[in-house]
């Protein structure tokens, strides 16, 4: 049985094909520049070289159709025909307070996703287009929605309510929702395995650092608080998003410039963050290169980014009372050791002591590592996220009728002997080139 997962952004469509019986990834890829011109697909099939093919995709339907043609092609295909696919899992960013877990997509769910578009204007419309496109190409299989916000529905009112007129919450559902839920679910469960603890007796602080970034306080295995809010704009400094600002700042700028609400919203989401601070850069590698050359704006942006993460780590440690581990994940969290270095430096006073050498060694997606010193009261793990696996397992369980909320459901990656075959093979190749990596591999207790 084969399960397809789709993650459609405003101008992209990311996919993975998973063989359920073999527990192995058959192919991964992404179609970029959908709707904007110059579209192309980057496709990597198991055992084959990665390919990049130019192909115009004016709509998400065209992108999904291109994915299907690529997956079934004689040269780069991994399945004989579409009848092999038995379920499709879709990422949906905003599920509001209506969804506490993944669901099979029906008319009521689509209506709810549409109603919540104004709370996630950059994400939900693209998610909806992806679902509609996939249903046209694959009309006879279950389509499952995996919500980023569902993981955070366990937050208590003191974490999710804003200090605003109560009518706003009652009438307009104004509250903190949080995002990156599939990533936090995966890393929280894996951290419990590494610690050798019952997941529901485990407290964690998880930093999902990428172009979009957020921190999650996990109490007794469930989301307790998170840095993103009613939209993904709140919280950390991100690639193009401002994160936390004075709520009065938009009004001040509107009075000074004459900008309207839509223009301010666009600026805070698309022109702020690291892009706003540096003037032109969002990729941490480019910023690091500029910083090493003495670029003052690049250097300052790194300090600002790190300080914001530090503040959330300290605040969440106080809110939780204790933490069994600090976890870094996602592209920047997994690879940008120089950002982690700035975040972790100086946290000894709260029991977090990192090893700079181990930190610099850890930049891999093929294994989980530990970069804390033995005397650190709180271990520091780097756990490569696997959102696609969460989507795949949810889709399969929904189709099989065995799925439930994560507090009543056990994932394959919660087992002590769990192995990701693709990553295991990648690690083998990495160790052949860099045997010192073995020193920081985190073993399950």
Secondary structure, DSSP 4 states (H G I P E B T S, - for coil): -EEEEEEEETTEEEEEEEETTTTEEEEEEEEESTTTSS-EEEEEETTS--EEEE---SSHHHHHHHHHHHHT-TTT-SSSSGGGEEEEEEEES--TTT-SS-EE--HHHHHHHHHTGGGSTTTHHHHHHHHHHHHHHSTTSEEEEEETTGGGGG--HHHH--SS-HHHHHHH--S-----HHHHHHHHHHHHHHHT--GGG--EEEEEESSSEEEEEEETTEEEEES--SSTTSSS--SS---S--TTHHHHHHHHH---HHHHHHHHHHS-HHHHHHSS---HHHHHHHHHTT-HHHHHHHHHHHHHHHHHHHHHHHHHS--SEEEEEHHHHHH-HHHHHHHHTT-GGGT--B-HHHHHH---SSS-EE-B-TT-SSEEEE----HHHHHHHHHHHHHHT----GGG---GGGSTT---HHHHHHHHHHHHH-GGGGGGBPPP-
